Amino acid sequence: MNQVKEELIESALSQFNRIFPCGNKVRIEEGFTIEGRQLLFWFNTEDNSTHLLSREI
């Protein structure tokens, strides 16, 4: 699963260049949740917009 998380982080960085933790999270790695068979990665961008990337697990 760690490889999938790294891939999602890399994908977010390639799309948005700079990403930040969502909400009250301190570390970007805290932005992961699991919903059914989906690994969800929540993060913010410089304009304070929240984004979501997902991958089936």
Backbone torsions as a table, in degrees:
resi	resn	phi	psi	omega
1	MET	NA	-32.8	-179.8
2	ASN	-59.9	-35.8	178.2
3	GLN	-64.5	-40.4	178.9
4	VAL	-64.7	-41.3	177.3
5	LYS	-61.2	-45.0	178.5
6	GLU	-60.9	-40.4	178.8
7	GLU	-63.5	-40.1	178.6
8	LEU	-66.8	-40.8	177.9
9	ILE	-63.7	-45.6	179.1
10	GLU	-61.7	-40.0	178.6
11	SER	-62.8	-43.9	178.4
12	ALA	-62.2	-43.1	179.7
13	LEU	-65.1	-37.2	-179.7
14	SER	-70.5	-29.1	179.6
15	GLN	-83.5	-34.8	-170.5
16	PHE	-122.6	-3.4	179.2
17	ASN	67.9	-53.1	179.1
18	ARG	-126.1	130.2	178.0
19	ILE	-130.4	156.0	-176.2
20	PHE	-137.8	156.6	177.2
21	PRO	-61.6	150.9	-179.8
22	CYS	-86.9	147.0	170.8
23	GLY	54.4	-128.1	-177.6
24	ASN	-91.9	11.5	179.1
25	LYS	-71.7	146.9	-179.3
26	VAL	-99.9	-40.0	-176.8
27	ARG	-111.7	145.7	-179.6
28	ILE	-60.6	-30.2	-179.4
29	GLU	-67.4	-14.1	179.5
30	GLU	-82.7	-1.8	-175.4
31	GLY	-86.1	14.7	-177.8
32	PHE	-102.8	138.2	171.2
33	THR	-137.4	161.4	177.3
34	ILE	-118.1	129.2	177.4
35	GLU	-129.3	106.3	-176.5
36	GLY	63.7	-121.0	179.8
37	ARG	-102.5	17.2	-178.3
38	GLN	-110.7	132.4	169.3
39	LEU	-94.1	120.6	-177.1
40	LEU	-106.0	136.9	177.7
41	PHE	-122.0	111.8	-179.4
42	TRP	-100.1	136.3	177.8
43	PHE	-157.9	162.2	176.6
44	ASN	-108.5	159.1	174.8
45	THR	-114.0	176.8	-175.4
46	GLU	-56.1	-28.6	-179.4
47	ASP	-87.1	14.1	179.8
48	ASN	64.6	22.4	173.9
49	SER	-86.7	141.7	177.5
50	THR	-94.2	137.3	-179.2
51	HIS	-127.7	159.5	-179.9
52	LEU	-136.9	129.0	170.0
53	LEU	-118.6	148.4	179.9
54	SER	-138.5	158.9	177.9
55	ARG	-147.7	137.8	177.1
56	GLU	-72.2	139.2	178.6
57	ILE	-122.5	NA	NA
